[in-house]
Amino acid sequence: MAVLPELHVLNDLSQWAAAAATLTLKLRRQALEERGRFLLALSGGRTPEQLYHRLATVSTGSEWTSTDFFFSDERCVPPEHSESNFHLAEQALFRPLNIPQPHIHRMRGEHPDPDTAAREYEDVLQAVTNTARGGWPHLDLVLLGVGNDGHTASLFPGTDALHERRRWVTVGHAPSDPPRRLTLTLGVINQATVVLFLASGESKAGIVKTILEPQQESDRQLPAALVRPERGRLIWVLDRAAAATLTGHSTQTHPRPT
Ligand code: 6PG
């Protein structure tokens, strides 16, 4: 049975960032207690920036020594490029917290052959998560955003990447620049212990409603709607503007995470 999304709706962006940070730190604590390490995949796009800043403010580098940082997706640009998801995380999170390089597993967006870069990242996932080929790596927390067309990570509607059923990482094709991307597949995302969607602002209200309160089958086939953790939790952290049109029937709404 599909997991029921847990919904946290916060009044403004500051409370939203605080709630997302509190939840991330709580899930880290649980993973460390249960498995001795925390396998975290960061989201792309601009929305997570506020969360990264908050984490860098409310935590210290020494708290992250048992955490391995992965990426849900990357744009095929160099790591110093302004469109690089790694670049954003480095500026807002890794550098302020002085995260040691060996714990940062970035996708090589600059690689001339994206498919080779995707296979390289599968090797990294295999080595760090110790997962046998043929199985699926289990990440503790996968952070995701959502685009207005319903894409998530770099899984875009109508693309092959969305229908990939064997690979862990594949090449995504975006309708916007930069077009070539690297992305975790649904197979990896849906094996996570927790998937946490981050969305804020009025511009996201329409797609949030379409994903969380689908009206027709095509809504349920959108990439973000196909994120259904097999055994894990599915959480959405929204600000009031992004949640403005929800009726709240298809989710379990939670107060601010503690
Ligand atoms: C990317 C992302 C993508 C993103 C959404 C939302 O690299 O672009 O991973 O899936 O999360 O496009 O982007 P914003 O947060 O910038 O609105």
Boltz pocket constraint, residues with backbone or C-beta under 6 A from the ligand:
constraints:
  - pocket:
      binder: B
      contacts: [[A, 43], [A, 44], [A, 45], [A, 46], [A, 47], [A, 48], [A, 72], [A, 73], [A, 74], [A, 75], [A, 85], [A, 144], [A, 145], [A, 146], [A, 147], [A, 151], [A, 152], [A, 153], [A, 154], [A, 198]]
      max_distance: 6.0
